């Protein structure tokens, strides 16, 4: 079974929605994938996803029950892929991994590496944005996750 961890800053907007989208798509595609999400900060530990992310999820027949957590040393040993939502998060993951883990099997990647639209490296953080920003984030994540699943099949 392939194991995937999505990581953003606070683990209440981008990464829990990505987790929900991957769960839904893997189920529909009959792919055996375990997934989770985490943040690099401690801002929202224990909180449910942002209400706007939950609303977008519900509009797309998903329910987000994940509670925010911070990335941990064990994640580098447990997950095959750790997917960062932006370059800052990516750099924080690499820095943290260097300090806490010798795991060599984990692939650390940017979410937008799987986007059809080239040249944009970050999934915009909609935390200070509008509901429309959350809708746009969902479109980007869905597109990237569709391509990620295809990548896993190849």
N, C-alpha and C positions, 0 to 999 in steps of 0.2 A: 504494500500500500504506500502510495506517495503521500508525503506529509508536507504541508505548506503553511508558512506563517506570514501574515501580512503585518507590516509595521508602519505606523505613522507617528506623529508627535504625541498626542494625548490619548489615542485609542478610543475615541468616541465618535469620529466622523468617517474618515476615509477607510481605515483598516477594518472596522467591524462591518461596514457595508461591503467591502471587497470579500470578506469572509462569507457573508450571507450570499452574495452573488455566486461565488465559487461553489458553495454547498449546493445551491439550487441547480446550477449548470452541470455539476458533476453527477448529481442525482438524475437529471434529465438525460444526460449522455451515458448513464450507467458506468461511470468511471469510479474506481475505488480511490478516493482521496480523503485524507483527514486534513482539516484545516483549523486554524485558530488565528487570533490577532493579538497584537500588543502595541505598546507605545514606548517611546524612548524616554518620556518624561514621567513624573509622578503626579502630574496635575489632577488627574481624574480617576485615580485608582479606586476601583469598587463601583464606579458609576455605570449606569446603563448608557447605551449610545445616545448621542444628541437627539432630541425629539424630531428635528428636521430629517436626520438620517433614518430614524424609525419610520417617519411618515413616507419617505421615498421607498423604503423597504416594503411597507404595507401596500403601497400602490403597485408594487411588483410581486405581490403574493409571497413575501418573506416576512418573518418575524425575527427581530434581532434581540436576543436575550443575553448576549455576551456582556460580561462586566469588565470594565477597563482594568488592564494590568500592565506592568512594565516588563520589557524583555528581560529574560533571565539567562544565566549561564547555560542551564540545561537545554534551552531552546536550540543552541548550536549543535547539540548532540542529537536532539530529537527530530528536528525538521530537515528535510532534504532541500527545501527551498525557503529562503527568507526573502520576502519581496518588500522593498522599501517604496514608500509613496513619493518621496522626493529626494533630491541630492543631499540635503542636509541630514535627513534621517539615515540615508545610506552611509554617509560618512560617520555618523554617530554609531551605527551598528558595527561598522568595521573597527572603529576605535575601541568600542566596548569588547568586541570579540578578541582583539589583540590582548586586552588586559585579563580576560577571564577564561578563555577556552583555547584548547589546542585542536579542536575538531577541524578536520580538513575536508569532510564530505559535504558540508553545507554549501549550497550555491546561494550567494547573496546577489540580488539583482534589483534593478529599478522596474517598477510596474510599467512605466511607459516604454520600456524596451520592447514590449509586446504590442505597441500601438501601431495602427496603420498610418497614423499621422506622424511623420518623422520630424525630428528637430525639436520636439517639445519633450523635456526630460522629467518634468514634475507633474504630479497630479495636484492641482490647485487645492489648497486647504480652504474649505468653505466656512470654517468656524465663525469668522466675523462677517460672513456674506449673507446672502438672501436665500430664500427657498429655491429660487431659480439656479443659484450656484450649486446647490445640492443636486438638483435635477441634472445639470450639466456634468457634475462629478460622476453620477450614476451612469450616464451614457459612456463616459470615458472608461470607467472601471469595467463595465459590461463588455465593451469592445476589446479591451486589453485582456480580460479573463478568457474571452472566447478564443483569442489568439494564443494565450498561454496553454489552454487545454489542447489546442491543436499541436503546439510545441511538444507537449508531453506525449502525445500519440506518436510523434515521429521518431 
